[in-house]
C-alpha cells in the first residue's frame, strides 16, 4: 500500500522534463513498488541479506567484537534493482532530494 498523501508533493514536483530525466517512463509509484519488491525478494531468499554480509567492527575489547550490519547496502541494492527493472536513467536515490525540496515547498 502506498501513502498517497506522502507521494503527492513528490508527484507534483516531478513533472515534464524533470520527470523524464530522472524516471524515464516510470512513475514515482513504480519506483517505490520496485524498491520494496527487492526487499521482499531479499527477505524470502535463503542467503544472508546484504546488510548483514558485511559486518564491520564498531568496538573491540580483547577477543570480543561488537559488529554491525550496513543497512545502507540494502537500500543501495534496492535502488539499483528498481533502476534496472524500470530502466531508470539514474539511481532513484535522487528522488530523496526532489522529495525534500517538494516537501519544503508544500503549503
PyMOL commands that place a pseudoatom at each C-alpha (Angstrom):
pseudoatom trace, name=CA, resn=UNK, resi=1, chain=A, elem=C, hetatm=0, pos=[0.000, 0.000, 0.000]
pseudoatom trace, name=CA, resn=UNK, resi=2, chain=A, elem=C, hetatm=0, pos=[1.367, 3.392, -0.958]
pseudoatom trace, name=CA, resn=UNK, resi=3, chain=A, elem=C, hetatm=0, pos=[0.843, 6.506, 1.140]
pseudoatom trace, name=CA, resn=UNK, resi=4, chain=A, elem=C, hetatm=0, pos=[-0.900, 8.901, -1.267]
pseudoatom trace, name=CA, resn=UNK, resi=5, chain=A, elem=C, hetatm=0, pos=[-0.571, 11.958, 0.938]
pseudoatom trace, name=CA, resn=UNK, resi=6, chain=A, elem=C, hetatm=0, pos=[3.171, 11.424, 1.181]
pseudoatom trace, name=CA, resn=UNK, resi=7, chain=A, elem=C, hetatm=0, pos=[3.580, 10.808, -2.534]
pseudoatom trace, name=CA, resn=UNK, resi=8, chain=A, elem=C, hetatm=0, pos=[1.538, 13.836, -3.650]
pseudoatom trace, name=CA, resn=UNK, resi=9, chain=A, elem=C, hetatm=0, pos=[4.260, 16.505, -3.179]
pseudoatom trace, name=CA, resn=UNK, resi=10, chain=A, elem=C, hetatm=0, pos=[6.811, 14.329, -4.953]
pseudoatom trace, name=CA, resn=UNK, resi=11, chain=A, elem=C, hetatm=0, pos=[4.465, 13.641, -7.860]
pseudoatom trace, name=CA, resn=UNK, resi=12, chain=A, elem=C, hetatm=0, pos=[3.702, 17.353, -8.192]
pseudoatom trace, name=CA, resn=UNK, resi=13, chain=A, elem=C, hetatm=0, pos=[7.412, 18.173, -8.261]
pseudoatom trace, name=CA, resn=UNK, resi=14, chain=A, elem=C, hetatm=0, pos=[8.170, 15.502, -10.865]
pseudoatom trace, name=CA, resn=UNK, resi=15, chain=A, elem=C, hetatm=0, pos=[6.566, 16.852, -13.997]
pseudoatom trace, name=CA, resn=UNK, resi=16, chain=A, elem=C, hetatm=0, pos=[7.685, 17.415, -17.562]
pseudoatom trace, name=CA, resn=UNK, resi=17, chain=A, elem=C, hetatm=0, pos=[11.368, 17.282, -18.350]
pseudoatom trace, name=CA, resn=UNK, resi=18, chain=A, elem=C, hetatm=0, pos=[12.482, 16.663, -14.762]
pseudoatom trace, name=CA, resn=UNK, resi=19, chain=A, elem=C, hetatm=0, pos=[10.342, 13.533, -14.540]
pseudoatom trace, name=CA, resn=UNK, resi=20, chain=A, elem=C, hetatm=0, pos=[11.687, 12.235, -17.829]
pseudoatom trace, name=CA, resn=UNK, resi=21, chain=A, elem=C, hetatm=0, pos=[15.327, 12.947, -16.881]
pseudoatom trace, name=CA, resn=UNK, resi=22, chain=A, elem=C, hetatm=0, pos=[15.006, 11.172, -13.531]
pseudoatom trace, name=CA, resn=UNK, resi=23, chain=A, elem=C, hetatm=0, pos=[12.427, 8.454, -14.191]
pseudoatom trace, name=CA, resn=UNK, resi=24, chain=A, elem=C, hetatm=0, pos=[12.222, 7.906, -17.919]
pseudoatom trace, name=CA, resn=UNK, resi=25, chain=A, elem=C, hetatm=0, pos=[8.807, 6.351, -18.478]
pseudoatom trace, name=CA, resn=UNK, resi=26, chain=A, elem=C, hetatm=0, pos=[8.325, 5.212, -14.861]
pseudoatom trace, name=CA, resn=UNK, resi=27, chain=A, elem=C, hetatm=0, pos=[6.296, 6.934, -12.155]
pseudoatom trace, name=CA, resn=UNK, resi=28, chain=A, elem=C, hetatm=0, pos=[7.323, 7.520, -8.538]
pseudoatom trace, name=CA, resn=UNK, resi=29, chain=A, elem=C, hetatm=0, pos=[4.846, 4.809, -7.575]
pseudoatom trace, name=CA, resn=UNK, resi=30, chain=A, elem=C, hetatm=0, pos=[6.565, 2.352, -9.918]
pseudoatom trace, name=CA, resn=UNK, resi=31, chain=A, elem=C, hetatm=0, pos=[9.893, 3.157, -8.276]
pseudoatom trace, name=CA, resn=UNK, resi=32, chain=A, elem=C, hetatm=0, pos=[8.614, 2.619, -4.736]
pseudoatom trace, name=CA, resn=UNK, resi=33, chain=A, elem=C, hetatm=0, pos=[6.938, -0.676, -5.628]
pseudoatom trace, name=CA, resn=UNK, resi=34, chain=A, elem=C, hetatm=0, pos=[10.075, -1.961, -7.387]
pseudoatom trace, name=CA, resn=UNK, resi=35, chain=A, elem=C, hetatm=0, pos=[12.225, -0.861, -4.427]
pseudoatom trace, name=CA, resn=UNK, resi=36, chain=A, elem=C, hetatm=0, pos=[10.041, -2.759, -1.963]
pseudoatom trace, name=CA, resn=UNK, resi=37, chain=A, elem=C, hetatm=0, pos=[9.888, -5.762, -4.291]
pseudoatom trace, name=CA, resn=UNK, resi=38, chain=A, elem=C, hetatm=0, pos=[13.664, -6.049, -3.907]
pseudoatom trace, name=CA, resn=UNK, resi=39, chain=A, elem=C, hetatm=0, pos=[13.340, -6.011, -0.100]
pseudoatom trace, name=CA, resn=UNK, resi=40, chain=A, elem=C, hetatm=0, pos=[10.677, -8.716, -0.274]
pseudoatom trace, name=CA, resn=UNK, resi=41, chain=A, elem=C, hetatm=0, pos=[12.800, -10.887, -2.568]
pseudoatom trace, name=CA, resn=UNK, resi=42, chain=A, elem=C, hetatm=0, pos=[15.789, -10.440, -0.269]
pseudoatom trace, name=CA, resn=UNK, resi=43, chain=A, elem=C, hetatm=0, pos=[13.722, -11.353, 2.793]
pseudoatom trace, name=CA, resn=UNK, resi=44, chain=A, elem=C, hetatm=0, pos=[12.392, -14.620, 1.355]
pseudoatom trace, name=CA, resn=UNK, resi=45, chain=A, elem=C, hetatm=0, pos=[15.586, -15.972, -0.190]
pseudoatom trace, name=CA, resn=UNK, resi=46, chain=A, elem=C, hetatm=0, pos=[17.791, -18.275, 1.874]
pseudoatom trace, name=CA, resn=UNK, resi=47, chain=A, elem=C, hetatm=0, pos=[21.028, -16.248, 1.570]
pseudoatom trace, name=CA, resn=UNK, resi=48, chain=A, elem=C, hetatm=0, pos=[22.139, -13.840, 4.281]
pseudoatom trace, name=CA, resn=UNK, resi=49, chain=A, elem=C, hetatm=0, pos=[20.777, -10.347, 3.488]
pseudoatom trace, name=CA, resn=UNK, resi=50, chain=A, elem=C, hetatm=0, pos=[23.329, -7.960, 2.016]
pseudoatom trace, name=CA, resn=UNK, resi=51, chain=A, elem=C, hetatm=0, pos=[23.068, -5.639, 5.027]
pseudoatom trace, name=CA, resn=UNK, resi=52, chain=A, elem=C, hetatm=0, pos=[24.367, -8.452, 7.257]
pseudoatom trace, name=CA, resn=UNK, resi=53, chain=A, elem=C, hetatm=0, pos=[27.001, -9.901, 4.887]
pseudoatom trace, name=CA, resn=UNK, resi=54, chain=A, elem=C, hetatm=0, pos=[29.465, -7.134, 5.672]
pseudoatom trace, name=CA, resn=UNK, resi=55, chain=A, elem=C, hetatm=0, pos=[29.795, -6.606, 9.394]
pseudoatom trace, name=CA, resn=UNK, resi=56, chain=A, elem=C, hetatm=0, pos=[32.386, -4.004, 10.308]
pseudoatom trace, name=CA, resn=UNK, resi=57, chain=A, elem=C, hetatm=0, pos=[33.637, -3.904, 13.877]
pseudoatom trace, name=CA, resn=UNK, resi=58, chain=A, elem=C, hetatm=0, pos=[32.383, -0.953, 15.893]
pseudoatom trace, name=CA, resn=UNK, resi=59, chain=A, elem=C, hetatm=0, pos=[34.318, -1.772, 19.049]
pseudoatom trace, name=CA, resn=UNK, resi=60, chain=A, elem=C, hetatm=0, pos=[36.873, -4.389, 20.005]
pseudoatom trace, name=CA, resn=UNK, resi=61, chain=A, elem=C, hetatm=0, pos=[37.935, -5.317, 23.529]
pseudoatom trace, name=CA, resn=UNK, resi=62, chain=A, elem=C, hetatm=0, pos=[40.355, -8.234, 23.514]
pseudoatom trace, name=CA, resn=UNK, resi=63, chain=A, elem=C, hetatm=0, pos=[38.733, -11.077, 21.594]
pseudoatom trace, name=CA, resn=UNK, resi=64, chain=A, elem=C, hetatm=0, pos=[35.258, -9.561, 21.853]
pseudoatom trace, name=CA, resn=UNK, resi=65, chain=A, elem=C, hetatm=0, pos=[33.966, -7.635, 18.819]
pseudoatom trace, name=CA, resn=UNK, resi=66, chain=A, elem=C, hetatm=0, pos=[30.860, -5.533, 18.554]
pseudoatom trace, name=CA, resn=UNK, resi=67, chain=A, elem=C, hetatm=0, pos=[29.865, -5.683, 14.898]
pseudoatom trace, name=CA, resn=UNK, resi=68, chain=A, elem=C, hetatm=0, pos=[27.106, -4.117, 12.885]
pseudoatom trace, name=CA, resn=UNK, resi=69, chain=A, elem=C, hetatm=0, pos=[25.497, -4.645, 9.531]
pseudoatom trace, name=CA, resn=UNK, resi=70, chain=A, elem=C, hetatm=0, pos=[25.448, -1.920, 6.921]
pseudoatom trace, name=CA, resn=UNK, resi=71, chain=A, elem=C, hetatm=0, pos=[21.761, -1.157, 6.335]
pseudoatom trace, name=CA, resn=UNK, resi=72, chain=A, elem=C, hetatm=0, pos=[22.615, 1.307, 3.567]
pseudoatom trace, name=CA, resn=UNK, resi=73, chain=A, elem=C, hetatm=0, pos=[23.786, -1.593, 1.380]
pseudoatom trace, name=CA, resn=UNK, resi=74, chain=A, elem=C, hetatm=0, pos=[20.257, -2.993, 1.162]
pseudoatom trace, name=CA, resn=UNK, resi=75, chain=A, elem=C, hetatm=0, pos=[18.897, 0.448, 0.260]
pseudoatom trace, name=CA, resn=UNK, resi=76, chain=A, elem=C, hetatm=0, pos=[21.516, 0.943, -2.438]
pseudoatom trace, name=CA, resn=UNK, resi=77, chain=A, elem=C, hetatm=0, pos=[20.778, -2.524, -3.806]
pseudoatom trace, name=CA, resn=UNK, resi=78, chain=A, elem=C, hetatm=0, pos=[17.011, -1.903, -3.758]
pseudoatom trace, name=CA, resn=UNK, resi=79, chain=A, elem=C, hetatm=0, pos=[17.524, 1.318, -5.679]
pseudoatom trace, name=CA, resn=UNK, resi=80, chain=A, elem=C, hetatm=0, pos=[19.792, -0.401, -8.189]
pseudoatom trace, name=CA, resn=UNK, resi=81, chain=A, elem=C, hetatm=0, pos=[17.191, -3.137, -8.617]
pseudoatom trace, name=CA, resn=UNK, resi=82, chain=A, elem=C, hetatm=0, pos=[14.463, -0.548, -9.280]
pseudoatom trace, name=CA, resn=UNK, resi=83, chain=A, elem=C, hetatm=0, pos=[16.769, 1.286, -11.695]
pseudoatom trace, name=CA, resn=UNK, resi=84, chain=A, elem=C, hetatm=0, pos=[17.461, -1.889, -13.644]
pseudoatom trace, name=CA, resn=UNK, resi=85, chain=A, elem=C, hetatm=0, pos=[13.893, -3.237, -13.550]
pseudoatom trace, name=CA, resn=UNK, resi=86, chain=A, elem=C, hetatm=0, pos=[12.335, 0.055, -14.676]
pseudoatom trace, name=CA, resn=UNK, resi=87, chain=A, elem=C, hetatm=0, pos=[15.219, 1.133, -16.938]
pseudoatom trace, name=CA, resn=UNK, resi=88, chain=A, elem=C, hetatm=0, pos=[15.585, 4.386, -14.999]
pseudoatom trace, name=CA, resn=UNK, resi=89, chain=A, elem=C, hetatm=0, pos=[18.098, 6.946, -16.307]
pseudoatom trace, name=CA, resn=UNK, resi=90, chain=A, elem=C, hetatm=0, pos=[19.652, 7.279, -12.825]
pseudoatom trace, name=CA, resn=UNK, resi=91, chain=A, elem=C, hetatm=0, pos=[19.593, 5.673, -9.373]
pseudoatom trace, name=CA, resn=UNK, resi=92, chain=A, elem=C, hetatm=0, pos=[16.320, 6.553, -7.620]
pseudoatom trace, name=CA, resn=UNK, resi=93, chain=A, elem=C, hetatm=0, pos=[18.230, 7.978, -4.637]
pseudoatom trace, name=CA, resn=UNK, resi=94, chain=A, elem=C, hetatm=0, pos=[17.896, 11.314, -6.473]
pseudoatom trace, name=CA, resn=UNK, resi=95, chain=A, elem=C, hetatm=0, pos=[14.193, 11.209, -5.591]
pseudoatom trace, name=CA, resn=UNK, resi=96, chain=A, elem=C, hetatm=0, pos=[15.163, 11.839, -1.960]
pseudoatom trace, name=CA, resn=UNK, resi=97, chain=A, elem=C, hetatm=0, pos=[16.458, 15.262, -2.946]
pseudoatom trace, name=CA, resn=UNK, resi=98, chain=A, elem=C, hetatm=0, pos=[13.438, 16.038, -5.122]
pseudoatom trace, name=CA, resn=UNK, resi=99, chain=A, elem=C, hetatm=0, pos=[11.147, 14.958, -2.281]
pseudoatom trace, name=CA, resn=UNK, resi=100, chain=A, elem=C, hetatm=0, pos=[12.972, 17.134, 0.269]
pseudoatom trace, name=CA, resn=UNK, resi=101, chain=A, elem=C, hetatm=0, pos=[12.604, 20.165, -1.979]
pseudoatom trace, name=CA, resn=UNK, resi=102, chain=A, elem=C, hetatm=0, pos=[8.946, 19.337, -2.696]
pseudoatom trace, name=CA, resn=UNK, resi=103, chain=A, elem=C, hetatm=0, pos=[8.118, 18.975, 0.980]
pseudoatom trace, name=CA, resn=UNK, resi=104, chain=A, elem=C, hetatm=0, pos=[9.799, 22.279, 1.846]
pseudoatom trace, name=CA, resn=UNK, resi=105, chain=A, elem=C, hetatm=0, pos=[7.752, 23.994, -0.879]
pseudoatom trace, name=CA, resn=UNK, resi=106, chain=A, elem=C, hetatm=0, pos=[4.492, 22.238, 0.063]
pseudoatom trace, name=CA, resn=UNK, resi=107, chain=A, elem=C, hetatm=0, pos=[1.991, 24.559, 1.791]
for i in range(1, 107): cmd.bond("trace and resi %d" % i, "trace and resi %d" % (i + 1))
show_as sticks, trace
zoom trace
